[in-house]
């Protein structure tokens, strides 16, 4: 499998080269030369495969010979070391819990797969130090920090917007130390992301530092998110009903991975992009005009993205044909007030405690099911544990959210970060290191 730049001005590269580069030299996102189709027999017999066996069949065509089969299977085994339960909310609606990993966020899958793929790449390219530069709007930072913690030959620098991530999210990315450095940016997530993109095309940096990214712009982070869509299909509650999946969406890597899964043959009938007031994509689906906006802060902070990087990949999947895209993808957006009401509604209906992102996903699914003339089983992704948004959830529900054992004591850890407000400061910091 080869990967090409969506700016069409760089050489094609292999899987591991694309993972190491992160972004193509022309600043374009890498995209696979082809999307392989899986045989119908695979889907007809999917219940006979383990989660790890499913993931191997899904990702192996994209990896090719870059990683030996036995090592790839070990990487997948380490990546999928936790469960992905489906929890019923109503007769027709359920949630897929993606927060059972070490940092309580769906991004654990992509971060762990990428970390282990890069660790193998570093074994092949010995003595070549690599710096991972990543922007986070919330959960990416913690997942990347955990996934790459103490990985030999790799330094991690995480940019996050000051005052715009939750307390637990901030602690997860600022308290590990070792090879993990947190940079607090006086600005928005979009500012952080722009700095990262600028670094990748800065000649001074490129000549002195080997840089890559661990955002969902990186193909290892992005494509491995397909795993849980296949697992969800395997474990769906109503096998004889059409399946609609609602994805809380920010940078659109997650839902893009789901759409790749569908291109591979996964029988998901409809995807719903559910966003907060940062509604660039729902607005595009309504108007046909793509107009990036400056992001606005919300309760569902991981979705506070005004110009989602991965949407260009979604457009490529459908050859920029908005009419084909709209047949498979619906888009809705919601305010913080609506999000809080949804958290209450979910809890009143089922006793389930959702985080703000999952609540937005629930609202999008609910609206789609109400608008549809067909009968679906609906699944919304619960992308983060509610404990990460404890202030919002507890004040909304007037109840206490129990702390999971694996993060008890995290709030007592000492924060360590570097403060900046400009790209020049970031560049200086990276060069002086």
C-alpha positions, 0 to 999 in steps of 0.5 A: 500500500502506498500513500499520497498527499492530498495536496498532490505535490509530494512523492508517494510513501509507504505506511511506516514512512507516512506514519513517521512523517505525519504530514506530507512535505507539501503540507497535505494529509496522506491518503491510501492509494486504494481502499480495499474491499473485504469479502462478504463472507467476513461480515457473514461470519464476523461473530466467529472472529475475536476483536483482535482477529477482526482488527488484523484483517481490517488494518493489514492491507493498509500496512502491507509488508512494512510490519511483519504479521507476527509483530502487527498481531502483537501491536493489535493485541496491545492496542485492544487490551480493553473492551468496547461494551454496548449499553442500551439506553432505549429500545432503539438507541444504545451507546458504544463505550469507547472510554474503557482504555487507560486514559478514559477516552476513545483516542486510546486506540489510535494513540496505542496503535500509533505508538507501537507502530512507531516503536517498530519503525524506530527499531528499523531506523536505529539511532534516529531520534523522533519528536512527536508534535501534537495539538490537543483540544482535550483527550488526544493529549492524555492518550498520546502522553500515555501511549508514548510514555517512556518509549525509547527514541521518541520525545513528545511535545503536546500543545493545548489551549490554556483554560480550554481543557478539563482539569483531568485532561490537563493533569493527564498531559502535564504530569507524566514528565520523562519524554512528555512535554506539555506546552500551554498556548494562549489561544484556541485549539485551532491556534495550536493546530496551526502552530503544529502544521507550521512546524512541519513546513519550517525549513529550520526545524526540518533540518534540525529535528525529525518531526511527526504528528500524533493527531488524527492527521497521522494515518496510524492514529486515523485508520486504526479507529476503524477497529471499533466500528467493526467490533460494534457491528459484530456486537450490535443488539438488533442484527436484522435492523439497519444500523445508524451510528452517531459520532460526536465530531471535532477534527473528524478523524473518528467519523472519517475512519468509520466512513473508510470502514463503510467503503471497505464493506462494513454494513453501516447504513448511515453515519451522523456527524454530531457537533456542538456550535462549531458547526462547519460541517453540518453547515456545509451539508446544509448549504454546500459551501465549506466555510471554516470558522474560528472555534468557540469554547463549549462544554464538549471541548474536544469538539471545539474545532472550526476547521476540521483537518480530516474533512478533506479526507471525507471529501476525497472518499466521495470524490468531492460529490456532496450529493453522494456524501449526503446519502450516507452522512447527516450533520446536526449541531447543538448548544451547551444548553441542549447538551445539558438537557440531553445529559439529564434526559439520558439519565432519566430514561436509563440511569446512564451517565453520559459525558457532554460529547456523548450527549451531543452524539445522542442528540444527533442520533435522536434527531436523525431517527425522528426525521427518518421514515425507515426503522433503524437501530441507533448507536451513539459513541460515548467517547470519554468517561464522564469523570473527565467532565465532572463539574458539568455532569455533577452540576447537571444531574445533581449526583456524584460521579464515582472516580475510576480506580485507574485515575484516582489521585491524578488531581494531586499530581503536580502540573508541569508545562511551558507557556507560549503565545506565538509560533516563534516561541514554539520554534525557539523552544524546539530548537533550543531543546 
